[in-house]
Amino acid sequence: MRRIIFFIALVLLYASSASAADYLIGEGDTLSISVWGEKDLSVQVKVRPDGMITVPAVGEVMAANSSVKDLQVVLTAKVSKIIKNPIVTVMVAEITNNKVYIFGGGVSSRVHSLTQRTTLLQLLCQIGEQGTVADSIAGSGGTSKSARDGDLKNAYVLRHGKKIKQNFYDLFIGGNIADDIVIEPNDVLFIPGYNDKNVYVMGAVNTPRSLVYRDGLTVMAAILEAGGFTKYASQNDTIIYRKDGSRDIAISVKIKKLINDGDLTQNVGLHPGDYIVVKEGIF
């Protein structure tokens, strides 16, 4: 009967703290380990810098980077060698090492606390949300930015000094969740900013201007946002000037083929820092 009551209490406990079960234990955390009816085996231990804990009659067990549930399963298996059908519970009494470090030109420096199992996609979704990463995201006048504002293609996750994940674009923009990974304590998330976030439209357009780059921006969309062509524009003499590392690239675009023939290959996708120059015709 006591076991039944105990199991009911456990069910209620875990139902009310489901998110805690996903928390990954970190070095320095304090754990409360209890074996039902065995006071000598019930202890409070701190996770050492090597990630291990020492449990009476069991010995050393790796705890760091395990969820509470997984560690409980491991301890139950070990305790069952000395006690028949043991009931083992694990609780995190004190969290001291669950930090993720976020930095780069696309965001401001930030230390983020993991309170439950968190994937890279979940963390990226939090960047820019009020009350999470937004209060430290870089922006003019304190305006928050989302992860989309950074250079996701050159972003990476650093773990133990090694890049374990590079290029967040397919995950966050393309929706390829197969690219997702679980974030662990002490991971470093680097999101660089663009050297130049603008696109410049110049020459024979009605309103020469700079546009803030956005994903999916094309040459035709940029020209339309600059007021369209003037009556003197040579539409088939449009050039995109682009910096590619140490190389300067000139891309010729024939807009008339796009407008008259529907040739979508002429609607070139733009990069941050591109210069679009529409030349005038000869009269």
C-alpha positions as CSV (number, residue, x, y, z in Angstrom):
1,M,0.0,0.0,0.0
2,R,2.9,2.4,0.8
3,R,4.4,1.7,-2.5
4,I,1.1,2.5,-4.3
5,I,0.8,5.8,-2.4
6,F,4.4,6.6,-3.2
7,F,3.9,5.9,-7.0
8,I,0.9,8.2,-7.0
9,A,2.9,11.0,-5.4
10,L,5.6,10.5,-8.0
11,V,3.1,10.7,-10.9
12,L,1.7,14.0,-9.5
13,L,5.2,15.4,-9.0
14,Y,6.4,14.7,-12.5
15,A,3.1,15.8,-14.1
16,S,3.6,19.2,-12.4
17,S,7.3,19.5,-13.4
18,A,7.5,17.9,-16.8
19,S,9.9,20.5,-18.0
20,A,12.3,19.8,-15.2
21,A,12.7,16.2,-16.4
22,D,14.2,17.5,-19.6
23,Y,16.8,19.6,-17.8
24,L,20.4,18.5,-18.5
25,I,22.4,18.2,-15.4
26,G,25.6,20.3,-15.3
27,E,28.9,20.4,-13.5
28,G,28.4,22.1,-10.1
29,D,24.7,21.2,-9.8
30,T,23.5,19.7,-6.5
31,L,21.4,16.6,-6.7
32,S,19.1,15.0,-4.1
33,I,19.1,11.2,-4.6
34,S,16.6,9.2,-2.6
35,V,16.1,5.4,-2.4
36,W,12.7,4.5,-0.9
37,G,13.1,3.0,2.6
38,E,16.9,3.1,2.5
39,K,18.2,6.2,4.4
40,D,21.8,5.2,4.1
41,L,21.5,5.4,0.3
42,S,19.7,8.7,0.3
43,V,22.2,11.5,-0.2
44,Q,22.7,15.0,-1.5
45,V,25.7,15.3,-3.8
46,K,27.3,17.9,-6.0
47,V,28.3,17.1,-9.6
48,R,32.1,17.4,-9.8
49,P,34.1,19.2,-12.5
50,D,34.6,15.9,-14.2
51,G,30.8,15.4,-14.4
52,M,30.8,12.5,-11.9
53,I,29.0,12.0,-8.6
54,T,29.7,9.5,-5.8
55,V,26.7,7.5,-4.4
56,P,27.0,5.2,-1.4
57,A,27.2,1.5,-2.2
58,V,27.1,2.4,-5.9
59,G,30.3,4.3,-6.4
60,E,31.0,6.9,-9.1
61,V,28.4,7.6,-11.8
62,M,28.5,10.1,-14.7
63,A,25.8,12.7,-14.1
64,A,26.7,15.7,-16.3
65,N,24.8,16.1,-19.5
66,S,22.2,13.6,-18.4
67,S,18.5,14.4,-17.9
68,V,17.1,13.7,-14.4
69,K,15.0,10.9,-15.8
70,D,18.0,9.2,-17.5
71,L,20.2,9.5,-14.4
72,Q,17.4,8.0,-12.4
73,V,17.2,5.0,-14.7
74,V,21.0,4.5,-14.5
75,L,21.0,4.7,-10.7
76,T,18.0,2.3,-10.4
77,A,19.8,-0.3,-12.4
78,K,22.9,0.0,-10.3
79,V,21.1,0.0,-6.9
80,S,19.0,-3.0,-8.1
81,K,22.2,-5.1,-7.8
82,I,22.1,-4.7,-4.0
83,I,18.4,-4.1,-3.3
84,K,15.5,-5.9,-4.9
85,N,13.1,-3.6,-6.8
86,P,14.5,-0.3,-5.5
87,I,12.5,3.0,-6.0
88,V,15.1,5.7,-6.8
89,T,14.3,9.3,-7.3
90,V,16.6,12.1,-8.4
91,M,15.9,15.8,-8.0
92,V,18.0,18.9,-8.9
93,A,18.3,20.7,-5.6
94,E,20.5,23.5,-6.9
95,I,21.3,24.6,-10.5
96,T,24.7,26.3,-10.9
97,N,26.0,25.3,-14.3
98,N,23.4,25.5,-17.1
99,K,24.7,28.5,-19.1
100,V,24.9,29.0,-22.8
101,Y,26.9,31.9,-24.2
102,I,25.6,33.9,-27.2
103,F,27.7,36.5,-29.0
104,G,28.6,37.9,-32.4
105,G,27.8,40.9,-34.5
106,G,24.3,39.7,-35.2
107,V,23.4,39.8,-31.5
108,S,24.8,41.4,-28.3
109,S,26.7,39.3,-25.8
110,R,24.3,37.2,-23.6
111,V,24.4,34.4,-21.1
112,H,21.3,32.3,-21.5
113,S,20.2,29.9,-18.7
114,L,18.9,26.4,-19.8
115,T,16.0,25.4,-17.6
116,Q,14.9,22.4,-19.7
117,R,16.0,20.4,-22.7
118,T,16.5,23.0,-25.5
119,T,17.4,22.5,-29.1
120,L,19.2,25.0,-31.4
121,L,15.9,25.8,-33.2
122,Q,14.2,26.5,-29.9
123,L,17.0,28.8,-28.8
124,L,17.0,30.7,-32.1
125,C,13.2,31.2,-31.8
126,Q,13.8,32.8,-28.4
127,I,16.2,35.3,-29.8
128,G,14.2,38.5,-30.3
129,E,11.3,37.5,-28.0
130,Q,10.6,39.9,-25.2
131,G,11.8,38.7,-21.8
132,T,14.3,36.1,-23.2
133,V,17.1,37.2,-25.4
134,A,15.5,40.4,-26.6
135,D,16.7,42.5,-23.7
136,S,20.2,42.1,-24.9
137,I,19.9,41.9,-28.7
138,A,21.9,44.6,-30.4
139,G,19.9,47.3,-32.3
140,S,19.7,51.0,-32.7
141,G,18.0,52.7,-29.8
142,G,17.8,49.3,-28.0
143,T,15.5,47.9,-30.7
144,S,15.4,44.1,-30.5
145,K,16.5,41.9,-33.4
146,S,15.5,38.3,-34.2
147,A,17.9,35.6,-35.2
148,R,16.9,36.3,-38.8
149,D,18.8,39.6,-38.6
150,G,22.2,37.8,-38.2
151,D,24.4,36.1,-40.8
152,L,23.0,32.6,-40.2
153,K,25.1,31.0,-43.0
154,N,28.3,31.8,-41.1
155,A,26.9,31.1,-37.6
156,Y,28.1,28.1,-35.5
157,V,27.9,26.3,-32.2
158,L,31.1,25.8,-30.3
159,R,31.4,22.9,-27.8
160,H,34.6,22.0,-25.9
161,G,36.5,24.2,-28.4
162,K,35.2,22.5,-31.5
163,K,32.5,23.6,-34.0
164,I,29.8,21.0,-33.8
165,K,27.3,22.8,-35.9
166,Q,27.8,25.4,-38.7
167,N,25.3,27.3,-40.8
168,F,21.9,27.7,-39.2
169,Y,20.2,28.9,-42.5
170,D,18.6,25.6,-43.6
171,L,17.4,25.0,-40.1
172,F,15.9,28.4,-39.2
173,I,15.0,29.8,-42.6
174,G,14.6,26.6,-44.7
175,G,12.7,24.6,-42.0
176,N,15.0,21.6,-42.2
177,I,14.5,20.3,-38.6
178,A,16.8,17.3,-39.4
179,D,19.6,19.9,-38.9
180,D,18.5,20.6,-35.3
181,I,20.8,19.7,-32.4
182,V,20.3,19.6,-28.6
183,I,22.1,22.5,-26.8
184,E,24.2,21.6,-23.8
185,P,25.5,23.6,-20.9
186,N,28.6,25.7,-21.7
187,D,27.8,25.7,-25.5
188,V,28.8,28.9,-27.3
189,L,26.5,30.2,-30.0
190,F,28.1,32.6,-32.5
191,I,25.9,34.6,-34.8
192,P,27.9,37.2,-36.9
193,G,26.5,40.3,-38.4
194,Y,26.7,41.3,-42.0
195,N,29.5,43.6,-42.8
196,D,27.0,45.6,-44.8
197,K,23.3,44.9,-44.3
198,N,22.2,47.2,-47.1
199,V,21.5,46.9,-50.8
200,Y,22.1,50.0,-53.0
201,V,20.0,50.9,-56.0
202,M,21.6,53.6,-58.2
203,G,21.5,55.0,-61.7
204,A,18.4,55.4,-63.9
205,V,15.8,54.7,-61.2
206,N,13.2,57.2,-59.9
207,T,14.4,57.1,-56.3
208,P,18.0,56.0,-55.9
209,R,18.3,54.6,-52.4
210,S,19.7,52.0,-50.0
211,L,17.5,49.2,-48.9
212,V,17.9,47.0,-45.8
213,Y,18.6,43.5,-47.0
214,R,16.1,40.8,-46.3
215,D,16.1,37.2,-47.2
216,G,14.7,36.5,-50.7
217,L,15.2,40.1,-52.0
218,T,15.7,40.1,-55.8
219,V,17.0,42.6,-58.2
220,M,13.5,43.4,-59.6
221,A,12.0,43.9,-56.2
222,A,14.9,46.2,-55.3
223,I,14.4,48.3,-58.4
224,L,10.6,48.5,-57.8
225,E,11.3,49.7,-54.2
226,A,13.5,52.4,-55.7
227,G,10.6,53.7,-57.7
228,G,11.2,51.7,-60.9
229,F,13.0,52.7,-64.0
230,T,13.2,56.2,-65.4
231,K,12.1,56.8,-69.0
232,Y,15.8,57.0,-69.9
233,A,16.8,53.6,-68.3
234,S,18.4,51.0,-70.4
235,Q,16.7,48.0,-68.7
236,N,18.9,45.4,-70.4
237,D,22.0,47.3,-69.1
238,T,21.6,46.6,-65.4
239,I,24.7,45.5,-63.4
240,I,24.9,44.0,-59.9
241,Y,28.3,44.7,-58.3
242,R,29.2,42.2,-55.5
243,K,32.1,41.7,-53.2
244,D,33.0,38.0,-52.8
245,G,35.8,37.8,-50.4
246,S,38.7,39.4,-52.1
247,R,37.0,39.3,-55.5
248,D,34.8,41.9,-57.2
249,I,32.0,40.4,-59.3
250,A,29.9,42.1,-61.9
251,I,26.6,40.3,-62.7
252,S,24.8,41.5,-65.9
253,V,21.0,41.4,-65.7
254,K,18.7,41.8,-68.7
255,I,15.5,43.0,-67.1
256,K,13.6,43.2,-70.5
257,K,14.0,39.4,-70.8
258,L,12.3,39.1,-67.4
259,I,9.5,41.6,-68.2
260,N,8.8,40.6,-71.8
261,D,9.8,37.0,-71.9
262,G,9.2,35.9,-68.3
263,D,12.8,34.8,-68.0
264,L,13.0,34.4,-64.2
265,T,16.7,33.6,-64.4
266,Q,17.2,37.4,-64.8
267,N,15.6,38.1,-61.5
268,V,18.8,37.5,-59.6
269,G,18.8,37.0,-55.8
270,L,20.7,39.7,-54.0
271,H,23.3,39.5,-51.2
272,P,23.9,42.1,-48.5
273,G,26.2,44.8,-49.7
274,D,25.2,44.5,-53.4
275,Y,25.2,47.6,-55.6
276,I,22.6,47.7,-58.4
277,V,23.4,50.1,-61.2
278,V,20.9,50.8,-63.9
279,K,22.5,52.6,-66.8
280,E,20.9,55.1,-69.1
281,G,20.4,54.4,-72.8
282,I,22.0,56.4,-75.6
283,F,19.6,58.8,-77.4
